[in-house]
Amino acid sequence: MKFEHFAINVADARAAARWYVESLGLSVARKREDAPYTHFLADETGRVILEIYSNPAAEVPDYPARHPLVFHIAFVADDARAVRPRLEKAGASFFTEEILPDGSILLMMRDPWGVPLQFCQRTKPF
């Protein structure tokens, strides 16, 4: 099997997609201009896709109420600590920072809608 994408239901897919493109450097691989405003967003490799949509057929999870260990979207960061002030300026919020025994840094934040984001600065990348 080859991984295609993972998806999240959000209240405003167009605004969220715009934020992910502007703030995280994702690119729009495909989108719908009509409801549910589905956006397929690709990482810089074009290999990993995040689907964001606003579909009233299912509830939008209360992302801010859920601990980030239940669900989060993780990104590679060359300098995790430099990510924090830039994303806070763009409307994200800090949750926690963890330093692993090997020196890796895991920075947990939330996007402006509360979706948990993790920025991984690993001493040994995958």
N, C-alpha and C positions, 0 to 999 in steps of 0.2 A: 504494500500500500504506500501511496505517496500522500503526504499531508497537503490539503488544498487550502483551507482557511479555518478560522474560528470566528464566531460572531457574537455581538452583543446588541441588545435592544436598549436604546436610549431615548430620552424624551425629545431631543432635537438632533437628529442625525446630521443635518446639514451644518449646523454650528459645530458639533463635535468633530465631524470630518475636517472642517476648515481648521479647527484648533490643532488636530493631530498633524495636518500637513504643515501648517505654519510653525508649530512649536516643536514637533519631533522629527520633521523632515520626511515624513511618509509621503508617498505619491498616490494619486488616484489612478488605480488600474482600470476601474469601471464604475459607473454610477447610474442611478435612475433619477431623472428630474421630477418624477411623480411619486406619490406615496407608494411605498413606505420610505422613499428617499434613500435607498440602499447605496452605500458607498463601499467599494472594495479598495482598501488602502494597502499598498505594498511597502515593505521596508526597503532599505537601500540596495539589498541584493535582488529584490524583485521575487524572491523565493517564498517569503512569509507574508501571508495576507490576513488582514483584520477586516471583517465585515461589520459595518455599523449601519443600523437601520432604526426606524421608528415605526414599529408595527403594533397597532392597537389590539391585534389578535392575542397578544400575550402581555403580561404586566412588565413594566420597566422595573427591574430589581431596585431595591433601596440600597444602592451601592455604598453610600456613606455609612449606613448602619452595619454593614458587614465587615468583619475583620479582613484585612488584606491577605491573610493566610488562607482564607476560604477561596478567594479568586483574585488574581492579579495578572496584569500583562507586563512581561519582563522585556527589557531592552538592554543591549550591551552598551556600556558607557566607558569611554577611555578615561574620563575623569568624573566620577560620580559626584564628587563634591562641587564641581563647577556647574553641574546640571541644576542643582537646587535653586540658586538665586535666579537663574535665567527663567526657569519654569514658574517659580513663585511670581515673578514679574508678569508672566503670561496668564496668571490666574490659578495655577496649581497650588496645592497645599502640602506641607511636609507631614509625614507620619512618623517615621523612625529611620534610624541608620544603624546597621549592624556590621561589625567588623568580625569576620570569621577567623578561626585560628591560623589559617594560611595567609592572612593579610588581605583577603578579598573584602571589598566593600559592597554592601547591599543597601541601597537607598530606596526607601519606600515613600511614595508620594501619592496624591490623588489628583486626577485631572479636575477641571472646574466643576464637573458634575458628580464628583465623588468616586469615579472609577479608579481602583487602585492600580498604580503603576510602579514597577520596580526597575531600578537602574543598577545593573550589575557590573562592577569593575572587578573582574576576577584575575587572580595572579596566574591561574592556568585556564585560559579560555577553552570553551568546548570545541 
